[in-house]
Amino acid sequence: MIRVMVKKIALGLFPIISWLPAYRFREWILSDIVSGINTGLVAVLQGLAFALLVNVPPSYGLYAAFFPNLVYFIFGTSRHISVGPFPVLSLMVGGAVTRLVPDDSAGNGTSTNISAINEERVMVAASVTFLSGVFQLLLGILQFGFIVIYLSQSLISGFTTAAAIHVLVSQLKFMLQLPVPGFNKPFGIVYSVFSQITKTNIADLVTSLVVLLIVFVVKEVNDRYKAKLPTPIPIELLMTVLAALISYFVNFEEKFNVAVVGKLEEGFQAPVAPDVGVFQKCIGDSISIAIVGFAVAFSVAKVYSIKHDYPVDSNQELIAFGLGNIVGGSFKGFASSTALSRSGVQESTGGKTQIAGIISAVIVLIVILAIGFLLAPLQKSVLASLALGNLKGMLMQFKEVGILWRKDKYDCVIWVVTFLAAIFLGLDIGLATAVAFQLLTVVIRSQFPSCTVLANVGRSNIYRNRKDYSDIYEPEGVKIFRCSSPIFFANIEFFREKLITAVGFSPLRVLRKRNKALRKIKKMLKKGELQVTPTLKEFVRINIDIYIAGAHEGFLDKLERCAFFDEEIKPSMFFLTIHDAVLHILLKKDIASSPKLKPAEEKGSSNDYIIIPSNGLRSRECTVRLPSPVAAPQL
C-alpha cells in the first residue's frame, strides 16, 4: 500500500517518469530535434529582446531562457509549450526594477555608475522572480491550481492587450535611442519621448522601421500560408544575422552613434541568494507576476493538450513554474512563462515532447558559452523591433471587443475595464482592479440574471429563446420562462417579478379577485384562511398546478432533508426534463377534454400549470400554462 502511494506521488511530482520511458525514439526524435533548433533560435532572440523590457543587460535574458526550460523538462506536464521569457511578465518585472532602481540614480552616467546600477537592477529582477516562484510553488503544493478559473478569457485578453501597449511604449526609447527614464504607466514614457523627440537617432529610427515592416510582412505570410509552408520562415533569426553583419561591417556604432548590445557575458555566474529587502517592497509585484505567468502558460498548455489529446495538471504546472522561477532567479534570470509565438514555433515545427524543449535549451547554452560575442554589434533598436513584432497577436485582440459585445455584454465590459485599468493604473494595480470588477459582475449576474421566454424548436425536445428562431412551437396557453441564474435569497424577488411579467398576471391579484367574487374575503380574513406567503404556493392557491423539471434523485433527496415538501408541494410534481413536463401537461389536457377518459373531478384540480425546470442547481426555468379565459377573471 505504501509502495503504491509513493509511486503515485512520484509520478505526480515528476511527470518525466511517466512519459520519457514511453518515448517513441524512432518516430519522434527527428521532429523534436528540428523543432528544438527552431525554438532555441527564437528563444535566444526573444531572451535578448525581452531583457530590454526588464531594464537589465541583454545577456541575462539568455539565463531566463535556459534554466526554467531545464526545470520544466522534469516537472512540467505540457508537451508543447516553450518555457522562457514572456513580454508581459518581463514588463511587470521591469516595472518593479524601475521603481526600486530609477534611471536618475546613475548620476553623471559614467561607465562605473552604469555598471553598478545594472548590477543592482539584476538583483532586483532576480529577487522578484525568486519570490514569484515561491508563491507559485506554495500555490501548487496547496492545490490552488483552480485559481485560473477566476481569470476569465476576456480578462486575460484585455490585460495582455494593455500590456502590449505598455511594451510598445516602453520600446520607443530604444527605437529612437532617447535617454528616457522608466515609468510604470505608459503616458509618462510618452511625455518623456515627445519632450526629447528632437534628439532621435535617425539611424536607429530607420533601422527600427525597416525591421518592423519586414517582420510584420513575413509573419503575415507565415500565417496566411502556414498550411503550405513546411516550417515558418525564421524571420527573427534572419533579421538578427543580417542586422548584426551590416552593423559590424558598416561600423554603425562609431559612424552613427547607435546603441549596440555590446559584449555578452560568457558562461554562468555562481548562484546568489535573493535580496530580502527587495521581498518587502515587491510582494504585490511578485503575486501579480506569479498569477499572470501561470494563467497565460496554463491557458496555452490547455489549448495544446486539447488539440493533441493528453492531460495537463494545473497544480503540477504551478510547481513546475515555481521551481523554474526559483532556479532562474538564483542564477540572475528573470520571470518566465511561455511566449505564445515561441510555443507556436515549437508545436508547428513538429515538436512532440519536451525533448524539443531540452534541445532548444542546448541552443541557448551554445550561445551563452561560445558564440554570444557574434551578437555584440547588434543594435538594441533591432531587438526592440523584434520584441514589437511578437506583439501582433496581442494587439489584434482589439477585434474581440465587437465579438464579445454581440456574445456577452458582461464579458465585453470586463475586457474594456481590464484594459483601461491596466493602462491607467499600471499592470499590477490594474490586474487587481480587473479581478475585483469581474467578481462584482458575478454578483450582479446572480442577483439580476437575464430572463427569457423559451419555445419548442422544430417540434423536438429542444427549447430555446423564442426570439432567436422562426420555426417554433408553443402549445396553446403555455409559456416557458427561463432564468439564467440559480435562485437564492438575493434574487428571489427579482425572479418573482420577472416570472409574473412573463405570465401576464399576478397570482395574488387573481386570488384576491376570486375571493372577492365569492364574497368570502372578509370571512377568510377573519378566520386567517387567506395568507400572503413568499413561496410559489401563490400559484397553487389559484388552482394552477406546479411541476419541477430537471430534478435527479440526489436533488430530491436534498429537498427531502430540507423539509421542502408539504401537503401542497409533493414529490409527484418533479420531472426529469422540461419536455417530459410539457408532455405530461398535454396528456393531462387531452384526458380532461375526453368524455371517455375524463376521471371524476377531484378537489383542487385545475387546467392551469407552472413547470420549474431546475437544471441541477445551476439555473431555473419555468413553464407556465396560462389560465383559460373562462377560468381566469379579467385583470
C-alpha positions as CSV (number, residue, x, y, z in Angstrom):
1,M,0.0,0.0,0.0
2,I,2.8,2.4,1.0
3,R,4.7,1.5,-2.2
4,V,1.7,2.3,-4.3
5,M,1.3,5.7,-2.6
6,V,4.9,6.5,-3.0
7,K,4.8,5.6,-6.7
8,K,1.7,7.7,-7.2
9,I,3.3,10.7,-5.5
10,A,6.5,10.3,-7.5
11,L,4.6,10.0,-10.9
12,G,2.6,13.1,-10.0
13,L,5.6,15.2,-8.9
14,F,8.0,14.0,-11.6
15,P,5.9,13.6,-14.8
16,I,9.0,12.8,-16.8
17,I,9.0,9.4,-15.2
18,S,5.8,8.5,-17.0
19,W,6.3,10.0,-20.4
20,L,10.1,9.5,-21.0
21,P,10.1,5.7,-20.9
22,A,7.3,5.7,-23.4
23,Y,9.1,8.0,-25.8
24,R,8.9,6.7,-29.4
25,F,12.5,7.4,-30.3
26,R,12.4,6.4,-34.0
27,E,9.2,8.2,-34.7
28,W,9.7,11.4,-32.7
29,I,13.4,12.2,-32.3
30,L,13.9,13.9,-35.7
31,S,10.8,16.1,-35.3
32,D,11.9,17.1,-31.8
33,I,15.4,17.9,-33.0
34,V,14.1,20.1,-35.8
35,S,11.6,21.8,-33.5
36,G,14.1,22.3,-30.8
37,I,16.6,24.0,-33.0
38,N,14.0,26.4,-34.4
39,T,12.6,27.1,-31.0
40,G,16.0,27.6,-29.5
41,L,17.0,30.2,-32.1
42,V,13.8,32.1,-31.4
43,A,14.4,31.8,-27.6
44,V,17.8,33.3,-27.9
45,L,16.5,36.4,-29.8
46,Q,13.5,36.8,-27.5
47,G,15.6,36.4,-24.4
48,L,17.9,39.3,-25.6
49,A,14.9,41.4,-26.7
50,F,12.8,40.9,-23.6
51,A,15.7,41.7,-21.3
52,L,15.3,45.3,-22.6
53,L,11.8,45.3,-21.0
54,V,13.3,44.3,-17.7
55,N,15.9,47.1,-17.9
56,V,18.8,44.7,-17.5
57,P,21.7,43.9,-19.8
58,P,20.6,41.6,-22.7
59,S,22.8,38.6,-21.7
60,Y,20.6,38.0,-18.6
61,G,17.7,37.2,-20.9
62,L,19.6,34.1,-22.0
63,Y,19.6,32.9,-18.4
64,A,15.8,33.3,-18.3
65,A,15.5,31.3,-21.5
66,F,17.8,28.5,-20.2
67,F,17.2,27.5,-16.6
68,P,13.4,27.4,-16.5
69,N,13.4,25.2,-19.5
70,L,15.6,22.6,-17.8
71,V,13.3,22.6,-14.7
72,Y,10.1,22.3,-16.8
73,F,11.5,19.3,-18.6
74,I,11.5,17.4,-15.4
75,F,8.4,18.8,-13.6
76,G,6.1,20.1,-16.4
77,T,3.0,18.3,-17.8
78,S,2.6,20.0,-21.2
79,R,4.5,18.5,-24.1
80,H,4.3,21.5,-26.4
81,I,4.8,24.9,-24.6
82,S,8.2,26.6,-24.8
83,V,9.2,27.9,-21.4
84,G,11.1,31.1,-21.1
85,P,10.7,34.9,-21.2
86,F,7.3,36.4,-21.9
87,P,6.9,40.1,-22.8
88,V,4.1,40.8,-20.3
89,L,6.0,39.3,-17.4
90,S,9.2,40.9,-18.5
91,L,7.5,44.3,-18.4
92,M,6.0,43.6,-15.0
93,V,9.4,42.7,-13.6
94,G,10.8,45.8,-15.3
95,G,8.2,48.0,-13.6
96,A,9.5,46.8,-10.2
97,V,13.1,47.2,-11.3
98,T,12.5,50.8,-12.5
99,R,10.6,51.7,-9.3
100,L,13.3,50.5,-7.0
101,V,16.3,51.5,-9.1
102,P,15.3,54.5,-11.1
103,D,17.4,55.8,-14.1
104,D,18.3,59.1,-12.4
105,S,20.3,57.3,-9.8
106,A,23.0,56.8,-12.4
107,G,24.4,60.2,-11.5
108,N,26.7,61.5,-14.2
109,G,26.3,58.5,-16.4
110,T,29.9,57.2,-16.1
111,S,30.6,53.5,-17.0
112,T,31.3,52.7,-13.3
113,N,28.0,54.1,-12.2
114,I,26.1,52.4,-15.1
115,S,27.7,49.1,-14.2
116,A,26.7,49.4,-10.6
117,I,23.2,50.3,-11.5
118,N,22.9,47.4,-13.8
119,E,24.1,45.0,-11.1
120,E,21.5,46.5,-8.7
121,R,18.8,46.1,-11.2
122,V,19.8,42.5,-12.0
123,M,19.5,41.7,-8.3
124,V,16.1,43.3,-8.0
125,A,14.8,41.4,-11.1
126,A,16.3,38.1,-9.7
127,S,14.8,38.7,-6.3
128,V,11.3,39.5,-7.6
129,T,11.5,36.4,-9.8
130,F,12.6,34.2,-6.9
131,L,9.7,35.4,-4.7
132,S,7.1,34.9,-7.5
133,G,8.5,31.4,-7.9
134,V,8.0,30.8,-4.1
135,F,4.4,32.0,-4.4
136,Q,3.7,29.6,-7.4
137,L,5.3,26.7,-5.6
138,L,3.2,27.2,-2.5
139,L,0.0,27.6,-4.5
140,G,0.9,24.3,-6.3
141,I,1.6,22.4,-3.1
142,L,-1.6,23.7,-1.5
143,Q,-3.5,22.6,-4.7
144,F,-4.6,26.1,-5.6
145,G,-4.4,25.4,-9.4
146,F,-8.1,26.2,-9.6
147,I,-7.4,29.9,-9.2
148,V,-7.1,30.2,-13.0
149,I,-10.9,29.9,-13.3
150,Y,-11.1,33.3,-11.7
151,L,-9.2,34.9,-14.6
152,S,-11.7,34.7,-17.5
153,Q,-10.6,34.7,-21.1
154,S,-12.0,38.2,-21.6
155,L,-9.9,39.5,-18.5
156,I,-6.7,37.8,-19.8
157,S,-7.3,39.2,-23.3
158,G,-7.9,42.7,-22.0
159,F,-4.9,42.5,-19.7
160,T,-2.5,41.2,-22.3
161,T,-3.7,43.8,-24.8
162,A,-3.0,46.6,-22.3
163,A,0.4,45.0,-21.6
164,A,1.2,45.0,-25.3
165,I,0.5,48.8,-25.3
166,H,2.9,49.1,-22.3
167,V,5.5,47.1,-24.2
168,L,5.1,49.2,-27.4
169,V,5.5,52.4,-25.5
170,S,8.5,51.1,-23.4
171,Q,10.4,50.2,-26.6
172,L,10.2,53.7,-28.1
173,K,13.3,54.8,-26.2
174,F,15.3,52.0,-27.7
175,M,13.9,52.5,-31.2
176,L,14.6,56.2,-31.1
177,Q,17.7,55.9,-28.8
178,L,16.5,58.5,-26.3
179,P,17.6,58.9,-22.6
180,V,14.1,58.3,-21.3
181,P,13.7,57.1,-17.7
182,G,11.4,54.1,-17.0
183,F,7.8,54.5,-15.9
184,N,5.2,52.1,-14.7
185,K,2.5,54.0,-16.7
186,P,2.8,54.4,-20.4
187,F,1.8,58.1,-20.5
188,G,4.9,59.1,-18.5
189,I,7.1,57.5,-21.1
190,V,5.1,59.0,-24.0
191,Y,5.5,62.5,-22.5
192,S,9.3,62.0,-22.0
193,V,9.7,60.7,-25.5
194,F,7.9,63.6,-27.1
195,S,9.7,66.1,-24.9
196,Q,13.0,64.8,-26.3
197,I,11.9,63.8,-29.8
198,T,14.4,66.2,-31.4
199,K,17.3,64.0,-30.0
200,T,16.2,61.0,-32.0
201,N,18.9,58.9,-33.6
202,I,17.9,58.7,-37.2
203,A,19.9,55.6,-37.9
204,D,18.1,53.7,-35.1
205,L,14.8,55.0,-36.2
206,V,15.3,54.0,-39.8
207,T,16.6,50.6,-38.8
208,S,13.6,50.0,-36.5
209,L,11.0,50.9,-39.1
210,V,12.7,48.7,-41.8
211,V,12.9,45.7,-39.4
212,L,9.3,46.2,-38.2
213,L,8.0,46.3,-41.7
214,I,9.8,43.2,-42.8
215,V,8.9,41.2,-39.7
216,F,5.2,42.1,-40.0
217,V,5.1,41.2,-43.7
218,V,6.9,37.9,-43.2
219,K,4.8,37.0,-40.2
220,E,1.6,37.7,-42.2
221,V,3.0,35.3,-44.9
222,N,3.7,32.7,-42.3
223,D,0.1,33.0,-41.0
224,R,-1.5,33.0,-44.4
225,Y,0.5,30.1,-45.9
226,K,1.1,28.1,-42.7
227,A,-0.6,25.0,-44.3
228,K,1.7,25.1,-47.3
229,L,5.0,26.0,-45.6
230,P,6.9,23.1,-44.1
231,T,8.1,25.4,-41.3
232,P,7.6,29.1,-40.6
233,I,10.1,31.4,-42.1
234,P,12.6,32.2,-39.2
235,I,12.4,35.9,-39.9
236,E,13.7,37.0,-36.4
237,L,16.8,34.9,-37.0
238,L,17.4,36.2,-40.5
239,M,16.9,39.8,-39.5
240,T,19.3,39.4,-36.5
241,V,22.0,37.9,-38.5
242,L,21.6,40.4,-41.3
243,A,21.5,43.4,-39.0
244,A,24.5,42.2,-37.0
245,L,26.6,41.8,-40.2
246,I,25.6,45.2,-41.6
247,S,26.3,46.9,-38.2
248,Y,29.7,45.2,-38.0
249,F,30.9,45.9,-41.5
250,V,29.5,49.4,-41.8
251,N,30.6,50.2,-38.2
252,F,27.3,51.7,-37.2
253,E,28.4,52.3,-33.6
254,E,31.1,54.7,-34.5
255,K,29.7,56.3,-37.6
256,F,26.1,56.8,-36.4
257,N,26.5,56.5,-32.6
258,V,23.9,53.8,-32.4
259,A,23.3,51.8,-29.2
260,V,24.5,48.2,-29.6
261,V,24.2,45.0,-27.5
262,G,27.9,45.0,-26.7
263,K,29.9,42.2,-25.2
264,L,27.8,39.5,-23.7
265,E,29.0,37.8,-20.5
266,E,30.3,34.3,-21.3
267,G,29.4,31.4,-19.1
268,F,27.3,31.4,-16.0
269,Q,27.7,33.2,-12.7
270,A,27.5,31.5,-9.4
271,P,24.0,31.3,-7.9
272,V,23.2,34.1,-5.4
273,A,20.7,34.4,-2.6
274,P,17.9,36.9,-3.2
275,D,17.8,40.2,-1.6
276,V,15.3,40.0,1.3
277,G,15.0,43.8,1.4
278,V,13.5,43.6,-2.1
279,F,11.0,41.0,-0.9
280,Q,9.4,43.5,1.4
281,K,9.0,46.1,-1.3
282,C,7.8,43.8,-4.1
283,I,5.3,41.4,-2.5
284,G,2.4,42.8,-4.7
285,D,4.5,42.7,-7.8
286,S,5.6,39.1,-7.2
287,I,2.0,37.9,-6.6
288,S,0.8,39.5,-9.8
289,I,3.7,38.1,-11.7
290,A,3.1,34.6,-10.3
291,I,-0.6,34.6,-11.1
292,V,-0.3,36.1,-14.6
293,G,2.6,33.9,-15.6
294,F,0.7,30.8,-14.5
295,A,-2.6,31.9,-16.1
296,V,-1.0,32.6,-19.5
297,A,1.1,29.4,-19.5
298,F,-1.7,27.2,-18.4
299,S,-4.1,28.7,-21.0
300,V,-1.7,27.9,-23.8
301,A,-0.9,24.4,-22.4
302,K,-4.6,23.7,-22.2
303,V,-5.1,24.6,-25.9
304,Y,-2.4,22.2,-27.0
305,S,-3.5,19.4,-24.6
306,I,-7.0,19.5,-26.1
307,K,-5.6,19.6,-29.6
308,H,-3.2,16.6,-29.0
309,D,-5.4,14.7,-26.5
310,Y,-3.4,14.5,-23.3
311,P,-4.0,15.8,-19.8
312,V,-2.3,18.7,-18.1
313,D,-2.3,19.2,-14.3
314,S,-2.8,22.8,-13.1
315,N,-1.3,22.2,-9.7
316,Q,1.8,20.4,-11.1
317,E,2.2,23.3,-13.6
318,L,2.3,25.7,-10.7
319,I,5.0,23.6,-9.1
320,A,7.0,23.4,-12.3
321,F,6.9,27.2,-13.0
322,G,7.5,27.9,-9.3
323,L,10.7,25.8,-9.3
324,G,11.7,27.2,-12.6
325,N,11.5,30.8,-11.4
326,I,13.3,29.9,-8.1
327,V,16.2,28.3,-10.0
328,G,16.2,31.1,-12.7
329,G,16.1,33.8,-10.1
330,S,19.0,32.2,-8.2
331,F,21.1,32.4,-11.4
332,K,20.1,36.1,-12.0
333,G,17.5,35.4,-14.6
334,F,14.0,37.0,-14.7
335,A,10.5,35.7,-14.6
336,S,9.5,33.0,-17.1
337,S,6.2,31.7,-18.5
338,T,5.6,30.9,-22.2
339,A,5.6,33.2,-25.2
340,L,2.7,32.5,-27.5
341,S,4.8,32.8,-30.6
342,R,7.7,30.6,-29.3
343,S,5.3,27.9,-28.3
344,G,3.6,28.2,-31.7
345,V,7.0,27.6,-33.3
346,Q,7.7,24.5,-31.1
347,E,4.4,22.9,-31.9
348,S,4.1,23.9,-35.6
349,T,7.6,22.7,-36.5
350,G,6.7,19.2,-35.3
351,G,7.6,19.1,-31.6
352,K,6.2,16.0,-29.9
353,T,7.5,16.3,-26.3
354,Q,9.7,18.4,-24.1
355,I,12.7,16.8,-25.7
356,A,12.3,19.7,-28.1
357,G,12.5,22.0,-25.1
358,I,15.8,20.5,-23.9
359,I,17.3,20.9,-27.4
360,S,16.2,24.5,-27.5
361,A,17.9,24.9,-24.1
362,V,21.1,23.4,-25.7
363,I,20.9,26.1,-28.4
364,V,20.7,28.8,-25.8
365,L,23.6,27.2,-23.9
366,I,25.8,27.3,-27.0
367,V,25.1,31.0,-27.4
368,I,25.9,31.6,-23.7
369,L,29.2,29.6,-23.8
370,A,30.6,30.0,-27.2
371,I,29.1,32.4,-29.9
372,G,27.5,35.2,-27.9
373,F,30.3,37.5,-29.0
374,L,28.9,37.5,-32.5
375,L,25.9,39.5,-31.3
376,A,28.0,42.3,-29.9
377,P,27.5,44.7,-32.9
378,L,23.7,44.1,-33.0
379,Q,21.7,47.3,-32.5
380,K,19.3,47.5,-29.5
381,S,16.8,49.1,-31.8
382,V,16.7,45.8,-33.7
383,L,15.9,43.9,-30.5
384,A,13.2,46.4,-29.7
385,S,11.7,45.9,-33.1
386,L,11.8,42.2,-32.8
387,A,10.0,42.5,-29.4
388,L,7.3,44.6,-31.0
389,G,7.0,42.1,-33.9
390,N,5.9,39.5,-31.4
391,L,3.0,41.7,-30.2
392,K,0.9,41.3,-33.3
393,G,-1.3,38.6,-31.9
394,M,-1.9,40.5,-28.6
395,L,-2.6,43.8,-30.4
396,M,-5.1,42.1,-32.7
397,Q,-7.1,41.2,-29.7
398,F,-8.8,44.6,-30.1
399,K,-11.0,42.9,-32.6
400,E,-12.5,40.8,-29.8
401,V,-14.4,43.8,-28.3
402,G,-17.0,43.7,-31.1
403,I,-17.4,39.9,-30.9
404,L,-17.7,40.0,-27.1
405,W,-20.4,42.7,-27.3
406,R,-22.5,40.5,-29.5
407,K,-21.9,37.4,-27.5
408,D,-22.0,38.6,-23.9
409,K,-22.0,42.3,-22.9
410,Y,-20.7,41.5,-19.4
411,D,-17.6,39.9,-20.9
412,C,-17.2,42.9,-23.2
413,V,-17.4,45.3,-20.2
414,I,-14.8,43.2,-18.3
415,W,-12.5,43.4,-21.3
416,V,-12.8,47.2,-21.5
417,V,-12.4,47.8,-17.8
418,T,-9.4,45.4,-17.6
419,F,-7.7,47.2,-20.5
420,L,-8.3,50.7,-19.1
421,A,-7.3,49.7,-15.6
422,A,-4.1,48.2,-16.7
423,I,-3.3,51.2,-19.0
424,F,-4.0,53.9,-16.5
425,L,-3.2,52.2,-13.1
426,G,-0.3,50.1,-14.2
427,L,-0.2,46.3,-14.7
428,D,-0.1,45.3,-11.0
429,I,-2.9,47.5,-9.6
430,G,-4.8,47.2,-12.9
431,L,-4.9,43.4,-12.6
432,A,-6.2,43.6,-9.0
433,T,-8.8,46.1,-10.1
434,A,-9.9,43.9,-13.0
435,V,-10.3,40.8,-10.8
436,A,-12.3,42.7,-8.3
437,F,-14.6,44.1,-11.0
438,Q,-15.0,40.7,-12.5
439,L,-16.1,39.3,-9.2
440,L,-18.6,42.2,-8.9
441,T,-20.1,41.2,-12.3
442,V,-20.6,37.7,-11.0
443,V,-22.6,39.1,-8.1
444,I,-24.6,41.3,-10.4
445,R,-25.3,38.5,-12.9
446,S,-26.5,36.3,-10.0
447,Q,-28.7,39.0,-8.4
448,F,-30.1,40.4,-11.7
449,P,-30.0,37.4,-14.1
450,S,-31.2,37.5,-17.6
451,C,-34.7,36.1,-18.1
452,T,-36.1,34.8,-21.4
453,V,-39.2,33.1,-22.8
454,L,-38.5,29.8,-24.4
455,A,-40.3,27.9,-27.1
456,N,-40.1,24.4,-28.6
457,V,-37.8,24.4,-31.6
458,G,-38.7,22.3,-34.7
459,R,-41.3,20.2,-32.8
460,S,-38.5,18.4,-31.0
461,N,-37.5,18.1,-27.3
462,I,-35.3,21.3,-27.6
463,Y,-36.4,24.6,-26.0
464,R,-34.6,27.8,-26.9
465,N,-35.2,31.6,-26.8
466,R,-38.3,32.2,-28.9
467,K,-36.8,35.5,-30.3
468,D,-33.9,33.6,-31.9
469,Y,-35.9,31.1,-34.0
470,S,-38.7,31.3,-36.5
471,D,-39.7,27.6,-36.6
472,I,-41.1,27.4,-33.1
473,Y,-44.0,25.6,-31.5
474,E,-45.8,27.0,-28.4
475,P,-48.8,24.9,-27.1
476,E,-51.9,26.9,-26.6
477,G,-51.8,28.7,-23.3
478,V,-48.3,27.6,-22.4
479,K,-45.3,29.8,-21.8
480,I,-41.8,28.6,-20.8
481,F,-39.8,31.0,-18.7
482,R,-36.1,30.7,-18.1
483,C,-33.9,32.4,-15.5
484,S,-30.1,32.1,-16.2
485,S,-29.0,32.1,-12.6
486,P,-29.7,29.8,-9.6
487,I,-32.5,31.1,-7.4
488,F,-31.4,32.2,-3.9
489,F,-32.2,34.7,-1.3
490,A,-30.6,37.7,-3.1
491,N,-32.5,37.3,-6.4
492,I,-35.8,35.7,-5.4
493,E,-37.8,38.9,-5.6
494,F,-36.3,39.7,-9.0
495,F,-37.2,36.2,-10.2
496,R,-40.7,36.6,-8.9
497,E,-41.2,39.9,-10.7
498,K,-39.9,38.6,-14.0
499,L,-42.0,35.5,-13.7
500,I,-45.2,37.5,-13.1
501,T,-44.3,39.7,-16.0
502,A,-43.8,36.7,-18.3
503,V,-47.0,35.0,-17.2
504,G,-49.0,38.2,-17.6
505,F,-50.8,38.3,-14.3
506,S,-50.2,38.4,-10.6
507,P,-51.4,35.2,-8.8
508,L,-52.0,37.3,-5.6
509,R,-54.3,39.6,-7.6
510,V,-56.1,36.7,-9.2
511,L,-56.6,35.2,-5.7
512,R,-58.0,38.4,-4.3
513,K,-60.4,38.8,-7.3
514,R,-61.7,35.3,-6.9
515,N,-62.2,35.7,-3.2
516,K,-64.0,39.0,-3.7
517,A,-66.2,37.4,-6.4
518,L,-67.2,34.6,-4.0
519,R,-67.8,37.2,-1.2
520,K,-65.7,35.3,1.2
521,I,-62.8,37.6,1.6
522,K,-63.9,39.1,4.9
523,K,-64.8,35.7,6.3
524,M,-61.4,34.2,5.2
525,L,-59.5,37.2,6.6
526,K,-61.2,36.9,10.0
527,K,-60.5,33.2,10.2
528,G,-56.9,33.6,9.0
529,E,-57.5,31.4,6.0
530,L,-56.3,34.0,3.5
531,Q,-52.5,34.3,3.7
532,V,-49.8,36.0,1.6
533,T,-46.7,33.8,1.6
534,P,-43.3,34.3,-0.1
535,T,-43.4,30.9,-1.9
536,L,-44.8,29.8,-5.2
537,K,-47.7,28.4,-3.3
538,E,-49.3,31.6,-4.6
539,F,-50.0,29.9,-7.9
540,V,-51.2,26.7,-6.1
541,R,-53.9,28.7,-4.3
542,I,-55.5,29.9,-7.5
543,N,-55.7,26.3,-8.9
544,I,-52.5,26.3,-11.0
545,D,-50.6,23.0,-10.7
546,I,-46.8,23.3,-10.3
547,Y,-44.2,20.9,-11.7
548,I,-40.4,21.0,-11.4
549,A,-38.2,19.5,-14.2
550,G,-34.6,18.6,-14.3
551,A,-34.6,17.1,-10.8
552,H,-32.4,14.0,-10.3
553,E,-32.6,11.6,-7.4
554,G,-29.9,13.4,-5.4
555,F,-31.7,16.7,-5.8
556,L,-35.0,15.1,-4.5
557,D,-33.1,13.7,-1.5
558,K,-31.7,17.1,-0.7
559,L,-35.2,18.6,-0.8
560,E,-36.5,15.9,1.4
561,R,-33.7,16.6,4.0
562,C,-34.5,20.3,3.8
563,A,-38.2,19.6,4.6
564,F,-39.2,21.2,1.3
565,F,-42.3,19.0,0.8
566,D,-45.7,19.6,2.4
567,E,-49.4,19.0,1.6
568,E,-49.2,21.3,-1.4
569,I,-45.7,20.7,-2.7
570,K,-45.2,16.9,-3.3
571,P,-42.5,14.7,-4.9
572,S,-45.0,13.8,-7.7
573,M,-44.5,17.3,-9.0
574,F,-41.0,16.5,-10.3
575,F,-40.0,15.5,-13.8
576,L,-36.6,14.7,-15.4
577,T,-36.8,17.2,-18.3
578,I,-38.8,20.2,-19.5
579,H,-40.2,18.1,-22.4
580,D,-41.4,15.4,-20.0
581,A,-43.3,18.0,-18.0
582,V,-44.8,19.6,-21.2
583,L,-45.9,16.2,-22.5
584,H,-47.5,15.4,-19.1
585,I,-49.4,18.7,-19.3
586,L,-50.6,18.0,-22.8
587,L,-51.6,14.4,-21.9
588,K,-53.5,15.7,-18.9
589,K,-55.2,18.2,-21.0
590,D,-56.3,15.5,-23.6
591,I,-57.6,13.3,-20.8
592,A,-59.5,16.2,-19.2
593,S,-61.1,17.0,-22.6
594,S,-62.1,13.5,-23.5
595,P,-65.5,12.4,-22.1
596,K,-64.5,8.7,-22.0
597,L,-61.1,9.3,-20.3
598,K,-62.1,12.2,-18.0
599,P,-61.8,11.0,-14.4
600,A,-64.0,12.0,-11.6
601,E,-63.3,15.6,-10.6
602,E,-61.1,15.9,-7.7
603,K,-60.9,18.7,-5.2
604,G,-58.4,21.3,-6.2
605,S,-58.0,20.0,-9.7
606,S,-57.2,22.5,-12.4
607,N,-56.2,23.0,-16.0
608,D,-53.5,25.7,-15.3
609,Y,-49.9,24.8,-14.8
610,I,-46.4,26.1,-13.9
611,I,-43.3,24.0,-14.6
612,I,-40.0,25.0,-12.9
613,P,-37.1,23.0,-14.5
614,S,-34.2,23.1,-12.0
615,N,-31.4,22.1,-14.4
616,G,-29.5,20.7,-11.5
617,L,-28.9,23.6,-9.2
618,R,-27.4,25.9,-11.8
619,S,-30.4,27.6,-13.4
620,R,-34.1,27.8,-13.2
621,E,-36.7,27.7,-16.0
622,C,-40.4,28.0,-15.6
623,T,-43.1,26.7,-17.9
624,V,-46.4,28.4,-17.2
625,R,-49.8,27.4,-18.6
626,L,-51.9,30.5,-18.6
627,P,-55.4,30.3,-17.2
628,S,-58.1,29.9,-19.8
629,P,-60.4,32.8,-20.5
630,V,-63.2,31.1,-18.6
631,A,-61.2,30.2,-15.5
632,A,-59.3,33.5,-15.1
633,P,-61.0,36.8,-14.3
634,Q,-60.3,39.9,-16.2
635,L,-57.5,41.8,-14.6
